[in-house]
Amino acid sequence: MAIGNKLYGKGLSRKQQEVEFDQKLSRLEDDIRKLKIDFDIYFNGATKRAPLEARTRLESSIKRIADNRQMSFAQRYYFNTLAGRFTSYRELWRRTLRARGDELL
């Protein structure tokens, strides 16, 4: 009869944890792309409200992933690339909203 120890996580091997984290990064990339599309739709006038809730969820997700200390160098590089892309989009959206007179961000 084996007794599990909660200090060792879910019992996943290092390789399984890396694969799981790579999937999180892929989801993060997809979420950034979808949010960009949502803002493009908003700026073209198809929707009345900016996707601020999705932006907030994505920001919290980025902060949560940034706290992970067990990333490999490649994963850290990929994450920093995604975070930089999100930051540049966020600044673009802020400037565009300011130019339109919508002080939402």
Legacy VTK file of the C-alpha trace (Angstrom):
# vtk DataFile Version 3.0
C-alpha trace
ASCII
DATASET POLYDATA
POINTS 105 float
0.000 0.000 0.000
1.631 3.226 -1.173
1.002 6.477 0.582
1.166 9.572 -1.613
3.073 12.625 -0.522
1.526 15.959 -1.431
4.912 17.665 -1.373
5.887 15.928 -4.587
3.009 17.325 -6.636
0.634 15.199 -8.615
3.128 12.407 -9.077
3.907 13.450 -12.634
7.347 12.899 -14.027
9.481 15.856 -15.085
8.776 15.120 -18.754
5.013 15.038 -18.150
5.216 18.349 -16.293
7.124 19.904 -19.201
4.549 18.658 -21.704
1.711 19.970 -19.537
3.412 23.362 -19.214
4.060 23.513 -22.975
0.327 23.005 -23.469
-0.362 25.940 -21.123
1.965 28.112 -23.167
0.231 27.059 -26.380
-3.142 27.940 -24.848
-1.722 31.299 -23.780
-0.593 31.989 -27.346
-4.050 31.068 -28.661
-5.710 33.318 -26.069
-3.513 36.263 -27.074
-4.384 35.721 -30.726
-8.123 35.492 -29.941
-8.000 38.647 -27.824
-6.275 40.515 -30.664
-9.050 39.415 -33.009
-11.689 40.522 -30.473
-10.108 43.973 -30.185
-9.852 44.246 -33.981
-13.557 43.448 -34.228
-14.305 46.079 -31.572
-12.197 48.748 -33.298
-13.919 48.036 -36.621
-17.276 48.743 -34.982
-18.815 45.278 -35.068
-19.191 45.113 -31.271
-20.148 47.868 -28.848
-17.995 46.828 -25.884
-14.275 46.296 -25.686
-13.255 42.793 -24.539
-11.963 44.027 -21.202
-12.959 40.913 -19.246
-10.961 38.680 -21.563
-7.995 41.055 -21.286
-8.153 40.918 -17.481
-8.348 37.103 -17.493
-5.361 36.936 -19.818
-3.342 39.319 -17.638
-4.011 37.197 -14.562
-3.082 34.060 -16.480
0.223 35.629 -17.540
0.961 36.645 -13.954
0.163 33.136 -12.715
2.439 31.510 -15.294
5.234 34.014 -14.587
5.351 32.811 -10.980
6.300 29.289 -12.061
9.922 28.746 -11.068
10.285 25.345 -12.731
10.334 26.489 -16.356
13.155 25.352 -18.559
15.199 27.987 -20.373
13.327 27.316 -23.619
9.960 27.594 -21.887
11.034 30.821 -20.137
12.171 32.276 -23.476
8.881 31.302 -25.149
6.879 32.728 -22.244
8.835 36.004 -22.305
8.163 36.266 -26.046
4.433 35.794 -25.458
4.400 38.254 -22.553
6.210 40.842 -24.680
3.738 40.343 -27.510
0.823 40.793 -25.125
2.385 43.951 -23.668
2.887 45.502 -27.088
-0.711 44.686 -28.072
-1.983 46.101 -24.771
-0.161 49.388 -25.386
-1.494 49.519 -28.950
-5.040 48.974 -27.689
-4.585 51.630 -24.990
-3.329 54.201 -27.523
-6.110 53.382 -29.986
-8.774 53.680 -27.293
-7.320 56.983 -26.158
-7.333 58.274 -29.761
-10.996 57.281 -30.111
-11.869 58.983 -26.850
-12.665 55.760 -25.019
-10.737 55.940 -21.750
-11.526 52.341 -20.829
-8.030 51.004 -20.280
LINES 1 106
105 0 1 2 3 4 5 6 7 8 9 10 11 12 13 14 15 16 17 18 19 20 21 22 23 24 25 26 27 28 29 30 31 32 33 34 35 36 37 38 39 40 41 42 43 44 45 46 47 48 49 50 51 52 53 54 55 56 57 58 59 60 61 62 63 64 65 66 67 68 69 70 71 72 73 74 75 76 77 78 79 80 81 82 83 84 85 86 87 88 89 90 91 92 93 94 95 96 97 98 99 100 101 102 103 104
